[in-house]
Amino acid sequence: MALVKRSLTLHGHRTSLALEPDFWTALEAMAAQEAVSLPVLVARIDDARHVDPAQTPPALSSALRVAALAFYRDRA
């Protein structure tokens, strides 16, 4: 499955992310459930991956995939 690249503004900076379409769909569902925009949701996930300064945070794309999986796991 091909990656889909999207550009977002996070914390005032433009960035591009490439994810599989199913993950974008999951993130959009998460954002809709929380009544926030996709950039706001991605910023929250981005902030959450920086909680332990002693550890190198995972890549943002990895953190987004894990969040999407957790979303569906919690709904099951």
C-alpha positions as CSV (number, residue, x, y, z in Angstrom):
1,M,0.0,0.0,0.0
2,A,1.4,3.4,-1.0
3,L,2.0,6.1,1.6
4,V,-0.1,9.3,1.4
5,K,1.8,12.4,2.2
6,R,0.1,15.4,3.9
7,S,1.4,18.7,5.0
8,L,0.3,20.2,8.3
9,T,1.2,23.1,10.5
10,L,2.3,21.9,14.0
11,H,3.1,24.5,16.6
12,G,3.5,27.1,13.9
13,H,5.8,25.1,11.7
14,R,4.9,23.3,8.4
15,T,5.7,19.7,8.3
16,S,4.9,16.8,6.0
17,L,3.9,13.3,7.1
18,A,3.6,10.1,5.1
19,L,1.2,7.4,6.3
20,E,-0.8,4.6,4.8
21,P,-4.4,5.7,3.9
22,D,-5.9,3.5,6.6
23,F,-3.9,5.4,9.3
24,W,-5.1,8.7,7.9
25,T,-8.7,7.4,8.1
26,A,-8.2,6.4,11.7
27,L,-6.7,9.7,12.7
28,E,-9.6,11.6,11.0
29,A,-12.0,9.4,13.0
30,M,-10.1,10.2,16.2
31,A,-10.2,13.9,15.5
32,A,-13.9,13.8,14.7
33,Q,-14.6,11.9,17.9
34,E,-12.7,14.5,19.9
35,A,-14.3,17.3,17.9
36,V,-10.9,18.8,16.9
37,S,-9.1,19.3,13.6
38,L,-6.6,16.8,12.4
39,P,-3.6,19.2,13.0
40,V,-4.8,19.7,16.6
41,L,-4.9,15.9,17.1
42,V,-1.5,15.4,15.5
43,A,-0.1,18.2,17.7
44,R,-1.5,16.5,20.8
45,I,0.1,13.2,19.8
46,D,3.4,15.0,19.0
47,D,3.4,16.6,22.5
48,A,2.7,13.2,24.2
49,R,5.7,11.6,22.6
50,H,8.1,14.0,24.3
51,V,7.1,13.2,27.9
52,D,10.4,11.6,29.0
53,P,13.4,13.8,28.3
54,A,15.7,11.0,29.2
55,Q,14.6,8.9,26.2
56,T,14.6,9.6,22.5
57,P,11.0,10.0,21.4
58,P,9.6,7.8,18.6
59,A,9.3,9.2,15.2
60,L,6.0,11.2,14.8
61,S,4.8,8.9,12.1
62,S,5.3,5.9,14.4
63,A,3.5,7.7,17.3
64,L,0.6,8.4,15.0
65,R,0.3,4.8,13.9
66,V,0.4,3.6,17.6
67,A,-2.3,6.1,18.5
68,A,-4.5,4.9,15.6
69,L,-4.0,1.3,16.7
70,A,-4.8,2.2,20.3
71,F,-8.0,4.1,19.2
72,Y,-9.3,1.0,17.5
73,R,-8.2,-1.4,20.2
74,D,-10.0,0.7,22.8
75,R,-13.2,0.7,20.7
76,A,-13.2,-3.1,20.4
